[in-house]
Amino acid sequence: MAGRSTSYTARGLSTPRPGALSGRTRRSRSLLARAFARNSVLRHMDWLLVLVVAALSALGVLLVWSATQPSLIAAGQDPHTYLKKQLLWVVIGVVLMFVVGLADTRRLKAWTPFFYGATLLALLAVLTPLGSDVNGAKAWISLPGGFQVEPSEFAKVALIVMTAMIFSGVRGGRPRSSGSAGSPGLRAVLLALVAAAPLIGLVVTEPALGVALVLIVVTATMILLSGVRLRLVAALAGIVAVVIAAAGGLHLLKSYQLTRFTSFLHPSADLAGAGYNAAQAKIAVGSGGMFGQGLFHGQLIAGNFVPSQQTDFIFTVAGEELGFVGTSVIVFLLGVVIIRALRIATRADDLFGLLVASGIAMWLAFQSFVNIGMTIGIMPITGIPLPFVSYGGSAIFADMIAIGLLQSVHRRHSVFDQSGLR
């Protein structure tokens, strides 16, 4: 028996051949190497932008959970309801970001008219019996399972890509031109305004004044960056001023919208009525101090003193529970996203990419400023969420699609830069 090896291998199972595990390891490494090879798609992604967006989304999930858990427990419901939904929105949003980001900008330009048309139809559907009325605004379409879609969020994306397509078609896709040669004329500007008008009009009809302001600011920014002549810009500014004056004189704004502006100008006039939201928001933000009261330990948040604290007023949750340090981190991360968008715009290889990235940068910057500003009393209250942080599937999807568009523009620059075609 000596010299004969004894095998303890179970019947039916064979020991792995020498080198089999190392072979599998080599194959996995080769797949990873190919994924991030010099000419691979993933290598040309802006991963800093992805990481910052992921950090903002993670903070948003935690803040939404903290903002909604006390009221759900008091109602005897699952305290993780909003947490699960927000996680689902973020996961779907990340998938949308990569799908759009991996598409070529030329393909995205070809899809633009279809996306714009679908958004218009959805905005029209909101005004039909398919639309749902929430807090006095008919801005949602109800879906099975208790889910809702807010088409006005996607109107921001549709406006940006459609306006960029119009101006890039006039200039032949060139990012810059010498002198006035090839600069957009009145016809291109009118086409852009015609494309923006139905989106803005339908959003105002809902009414969603905050989203309408974002659309107006983004439209004006993209027209300025398209290279139009200054006298045409001055004429358009005069027309806008007349429209705003007419809106006030003809009483086109709703009474509660006017009340928001008057309460902003005179915040202490009606603290129990129109000025209540702003006053409670400032108290919540100020009570956090330097480091906050701790996540899930905010007294004002637990008492639900601030309305819509998981959506429009999510920054108050950060202020009370994370303090000045936590809110500064959120502002810093949002600033990084905006700066990366502007960097992508300056390095774009065509006018379409430049305008898309610039429009997204202005959208995120203006919306973030208004949302944070209304919680600390420097802006009137409008119903717009904080990008990547506030609760809501439609807002998260639109934000992630915007990041996907930035990635697509960035990838096109990276490919052209490394191939020596610039």
C-alpha positions in Angstrom: 0.0 0.0 0.0 3.0 2.2 0.5 3.7 4.5 -2.4 0.0 4.4 -3.6 -1.7 7.8 -3.1 -5.0 7.9 -1.5 -7.7 10.2 -3.1 -10.4 11.8 -1.0 -12.2 13.4 -3.9 -15.9 13.0 -3.8 -17.4 10.7 -6.4 -18.5 12.4 -9.5 -16.3 15.5 -8.9 -12.9 16.0 -10.4 -10.1 18.2 -9.0 -9.4 21.3 -11.2 -6.7 20.9 -13.7 -3.5 22.8 -12.9 -3.7 26.2 -14.3 -7.5 26.2 -14.7 -8.1 28.8 -12.0 -5.3 31.0 -13.3 -6.8 30.7 -16.8 -10.1 32.0 -15.6 -8.4 34.8 -13.7 -6.5 35.8 -16.9 -9.8 35.8 -18.9 -11.5 38.1 -16.4 -8.5 40.4 -16.4 -8.5 40.4 -20.2 -12.2 41.3 -20.3 -11.5 44.2 -17.9 -8.5 45.3 -19.9 -10.6 45.3 -23.1 -13.3 47.3 -21.4 -10.9 50.0 -20.5 -8.6 49.8 -23.5 -7.3 52.9 -25.2 -10.1 52.9 -27.8 -12.9 51.5 -25.6 -16.1 53.4 -24.9 -15.8 53.2 -21.1 -12.3 54.7 -21.1 -13.6 57.9 -22.7 -16.3 58.4 -20.0 -16.0 61.2 -17.5 -15.7 59.1 -14.4 -15.3 62.0 -12.1 -18.7 63.2 -13.2 -20.1 59.8 -12.7 -18.7 59.5 -9.1 -19.9 63.0 -8.1 -23.4 62.2 -9.4 -23.4 58.9 -7.6 -22.4 60.7 -4.4 -25.2 63.2 -4.8 -27.7 60.4 -5.5 -26.6 58.5 -2.4 -27.0 61.6 -0.2 -30.4 62.1 -1.8 -31.5 58.6 -0.9 -30.5 59.0 2.7 -32.1 62.4 3.0 -35.4 61.2 1.4 -35.4 58.3 3.8 -34.8 60.5 6.8 -37.5 63.0 5.7 -40.2 60.4 5.2 -39.6 57.8 7.9 -41.2 59.6 10.9 -44.5 60.3 9.1 -44.7 56.7 7.7 -44.1 55.2 11.1 -46.7 57.5 12.6 -49.2 56.3 10.0 -48.4 52.7 10.6 -46.9 52.2 7.2 -43.6 50.7 5.9 -40.9 53.3 6.9 -38.8 52.2 3.9 -41.5 53.0 1.3 -39.9 56.1 -0.1 -36.4 54.7 0.4 -37.2 51.7 -1.8 -38.8 53.9 -4.5 -35.9 56.4 -4.6 -33.4 53.6 -4.8 -35.4 52.2 -7.8 -35.4 55.6 -9.5 -31.7 56.0 -9.0 -30.9 52.5 -10.4 -33.2 53.1 -13.5 -31.7 56.6 -13.9 -28.1 55.2 -13.9 -29.1 52.8 -16.6 -30.6 55.6 -18.7 -27.4 57.6 -18.1 -25.2 54.9 -19.6 -27.6 54.1 -22.4 -27.6 57.8 -23.5 -23.9 58.2 -22.7 -22.9 55.3 -24.9 -24.8 56.7 -27.9 -23.1 58.8 -30.5 -24.1 62.4 -30.6 -25.1 62.1 -34.3 -27.5 59.3 -33.3 -28.8 61.5 -30.5 -29.4 64.3 -32.9 -31.3 62.0 -35.2 -33.5 60.9 -32.2 -34.2 64.5 -31.1 -37.4 65.2 -33.2 -39.0 62.0 -31.9 -38.1 62.7 -28.2 -39.4 66.3 -28.6 -42.6 65.1 -30.2 -43.2 62.5 -27.5 -42.6 65.1 -24.8 -45.2 67.4 -26.4 -47.7 64.6 -26.6 -47.1 63.8 -22.9 -47.6 67.4 -21.9 -50.8 67.5 -23.8 -51.9 64.2 -22.2 -51.5 65.9 -18.8 -54.3 68.3 -19.6 -56.7 65.5 -20.5 -58.5 63.2 -18.1 -55.2 61.1 -18.0 -53.6 63.9 -16.0 -53.6 63.9 -12.2 -54.1 67.0 -10.0 -51.6 67.2 -7.1 -51.4 70.3 -4.9 -53.3 72.4 -7.4 -51.1 71.5 -10.4 -52.2 69.1 -13.1 -48.7 68.0 -14.0 -48.6 64.2 -13.6 -49.8 61.2 -15.5 -50.9 58.3 -13.2 -49.5 54.8 -14.0 -50.5 51.4 -12.6 -48.9 50.5 -9.3 -49.2 54.0 -7.8 -46.5 55.4 -9.9 -46.7 58.8 -11.7 -44.8 60.5 -14.5 -44.2 64.3 -14.7 -43.6 65.2 -18.4 -42.5 68.7 -17.6 -39.2 67.3 -16.2 -38.4 65.8 -19.6 -39.4 69.1 -21.3 -36.0 70.5 -20.1 -34.1 67.7 -22.0 -36.3 68.1 -25.1 -35.9 71.8 -25.2 -32.1 71.6 -24.9 -31.5 69.0 -27.6 -34.1 70.5 -30.0 -32.6 74.0 -29.7 -29.1 72.7 -30.1 -30.2 70.8 -33.2 -31.8 73.9 -34.8 -28.7 76.1 -34.3 -26.2 73.5 -35.2 -28.1 72.9 -38.5 -27.8 76.6 -39.4 -24.1 76.7 -38.6 -23.3 73.4 -40.2 -22.2 71.9 -36.9 -19.2 74.3 -36.4 -18.6 75.3 -32.8 -17.2 78.8 -33.7 -17.0 81.0 -36.7 -14.9 84.0 -37.6 -16.7 87.3 -37.6 -20.4 87.0 -38.4 -20.1 84.5 -41.2 -22.4 81.6 -40.6 -23.9 83.2 -37.4 -27.6 82.3 -36.8 -30.0 84.9 -38.2 -33.6 85.8 -37.3 -34.9 82.6 -39.0 -32.9 80.3 -36.7 -33.9 82.3 -33.6 -37.5 82.2 -34.6 -37.3 78.4 -35.1 -35.8 78.0 -31.7 -38.5 80.2 -30.1 -41.2 78.2 -32.0 -39.8 75.0 -30.6 -39.6 76.4 -27.1 -43.0 78.2 -27.0 -45.3 75.1 -26.9 -43.2 73.5 -24.2 -43.2 76.6 -22.0 -46.9 77.3 -22.8 -48.0 73.8 -21.8 -45.9 73.8 -18.6 -47.4 77.2 -17.6 -50.9 75.9 -18.2 -50.4 73.0 -15.7 -49.2 75.4 -13.9 -45.6 74.7 -13.1 -44.0 78.1 -12.8 -40.6 76.9 -11.5 -40.1 74.6 -14.5 -41.3 77.3 -16.9 -38.6 79.7 -15.5 -35.9 77.0 -16.0 -37.1 76.6 -19.6 -37.0 80.4 -20.3 -33.6 80.8 -18.8 -32.1 77.8 -20.7 -33.7 79.1 -23.9 -32.2 82.6 -23.5 -28.8 81.1 -22.6 -28.6 78.8 -25.6 -29.7 81.7 -28.0 -26.9 83.9 -26.6 -24.3 81.1 -27.0 -25.4 80.2 -30.5 -23.6 83.3 -31.9 -26.5 85.6 -32.7 -25.9 89.3 -33.2 -26.2 91.6 -30.2 -28.9 93.8 -31.7 -31.1 90.7 -32.2 -30.5 89.7 -28.6 -31.5 93.2 -27.5 -34.7 93.0 -29.5 -35.6 89.7 -28.0 -34.9 91.0 -24.5 -37.3 93.8 -25.2 -40.0 91.4 -26.3 -39.5 89.3 -23.2 -39.9 92.4 -21.0 -43.1 93.2 -22.7 -44.4 89.7 -22.3 -43.6 89.7 -18.5 -45.3 93.1 -18.1 -48.3 91.8 -20.0 -48.5 88.7 -17.8 -48.6 90.9 -14.7 -51.0 93.4 -16.2 -53.5 90.9 -17.6 -53.4 88.8 -14.4 -52.2 85.7 -16.2 -50.5 84.4 -13.0 -52.5 82.4 -10.5 -53.3 84.1 -7.2 -51.1 81.7 -5.2 -48.2 82.5 -7.5 -48.5 86.2 -6.9 -48.8 85.5 -3.2 -45.4 83.7 -3.3 -43.8 86.7 -4.7 -45.4 89.1 -2.3 -44.5 86.9 0.7 -40.9 86.8 -0.6 -40.8 90.6 -0.7 -42.5 90.9 2.7 -41.6 87.6 4.5 -42.8 88.7 8.0 -46.2 90.0 6.8 -48.0 86.6 7.0 -46.0 84.0 8.9 -49.0 81.8 9.5 -50.1 81.9 5.9 -48.2 82.7 2.7 -44.9 83.1 4.6 -45.1 79.9 6.6 -43.1 77.6 4.2 -40.2 80.0 3.9 -40.1 80.8 7.6 -40.1 77.1 8.6 -37.5 76.3 6.0 -35.1 79.0 7.4 -35.7 77.8 10.9 -34.9 74.2 10.0 -31.7 75.1 8.1 -30.6 77.4 10.9 -31.2 74.9 13.7 -28.6 72.5 12.2 -25.7 74.7 13.2 -22.3 73.7 12.0 -22.5 69.9 12.1 -26.3 69.2 12.3 -28.4 67.2 14.7 -27.5 63.9 13.0 -29.2 61.9 10.3 -32.7 60.8 11.4 -32.5 63.1 14.4 -34.0 66.3 13.1 -36.8 67.5 15.4 -38.5 69.8 12.9 -38.2 67.2 10.1 -39.7 64.6 12.4 -42.5 66.9 13.3 -43.2 67.5 9.6 -43.1 71.3 10.1 -41.7 71.9 6.7 -44.1 70.9 3.8 -42.8 68.9 0.9 -39.6 68.2 2.8 -38.7 65.2 0.7 -39.1 67.0 -2.6 -38.9 70.8 -3.0 -37.5 71.4 0.5 -35.1 68.5 0.7 -32.3 71.0 1.4 -33.9 71.8 4.8 -33.5 68.2 5.8 -29.8 68.5 5.0 -29.6 71.8 6.9 -31.1 70.5 10.1 -29.5 67.0 10.2 -26.2 67.6 8.5 -25.6 71.2 9.3 -23.5 73.7 7.5 -20.8 71.2 6.7 -23.3 68.7 5.1 -25.0 71.4 3.1 -21.6 72.7 1.9 -20.7 69.3 0.7 -23.9 69.2 -1.4 -23.3 72.6 -2.8 -19.7 71.6 -3.6 -20.8 68.4 -5.4 -23.4 70.3 -7.4 -20.7 72.9 -8.3 -18.4 70.1 -9.6 -21.2 68.8 -11.8 -21.8 72.2 -13.3 -18.1 72.9 -13.8 -17.6 69.5 -15.5 -20.5 70.4 -17.8 -19.0 73.7 -18.7 -15.6 72.0 -19.3 -17.3 69.6 -21.6 -19.0 72.5 -23.4 -15.7 74.3 -24.0 -14.0 71.2 -25.4 -16.9 70.1 -27.6 -16.1 69.3 -31.2 -19.3 70.7 -32.7 -21.9 73.3 -32.0 -24.5 70.7 -31.1 -22.3 69.4 -28.3 -21.4 72.9 -27.1 -25.0 74.0 -26.9 -26.2 70.8 -25.3 -23.5 70.9 -22.6 -24.0 74.6 -22.0 -27.8 74.3 -21.8 -27.5 71.5 -19.2 -25.0 73.5 -17.2 -27.3 76.5 -17.0 -30.3 74.2 -16.2 -28.6 72.6 -13.3 -27.0 75.8 -12.0 -30.2 77.9 -12.2 -32.4 75.1 -10.7 -29.9 74.4 -7.9 -29.6 78.2 -7.1 -33.4 78.7 -7.0 -34.1 75.5 -4.9 -31.4 76.3 -2.3 -32.2 80.0 -2.4 -35.8 79.5 -1.6 -34.9 77.5 1.5 -32.7 80.2 2.9 -34.9 83.1 1.9 -33.0 84.7 -1.0 -35.4 83.4 -3.7 -39.2 83.2 -3.9 -40.7 79.7 -3.4 -41.2 77.8 -6.6 -41.9 74.1 -7.1 -38.7 72.8 -8.5 -36.6 70.0 -7.0 -32.9 69.9 -6.1 -31.1 68.0 -8.9 -30.1 64.4 -8.0 -31.2 64.9 -4.4 -35.0 65.5 -4.2 -37.4 62.6 -4.3 -39.1 61.9 -7.6 -38.6 59.4 -10.5 -39.2 61.9 -13.3 -36.7 64.4 -12.0 -34.1 61.7 -11.4 -34.6 60.3 -14.9 -34.3 63.7 -16.5 -31.2 64.6 -14.5 -29.5 61.3 -15.4 -30.4 61.6 -19.1 -28.7 65.0 -18.9 -25.6 63.5 -17.5 -25.8 60.9 -20.3 -25.9 63.6 -22.9 -22.8 65.2 -21.3 -21.0 61.9 -21.4 -21.9 61.5 -25.1 -20.5 64.9 -25.9 -17.4 64.2 -23.8 -16.8 60.9 -25.5 -16.9 62.4 -29.0 -14.3 65.0 -28.0 -12.1 62.3 -26.5 -12.2 60.1 -29.6 -11.5 63.0 -31.9 -8.7 64.3 -29.7 -6.9 60.9 -29.5 -7.3 60.1 -33.1 -5.7 63.4 -34.2 -8.7 64.6 -36.1 -9.0 67.8 -34.1 
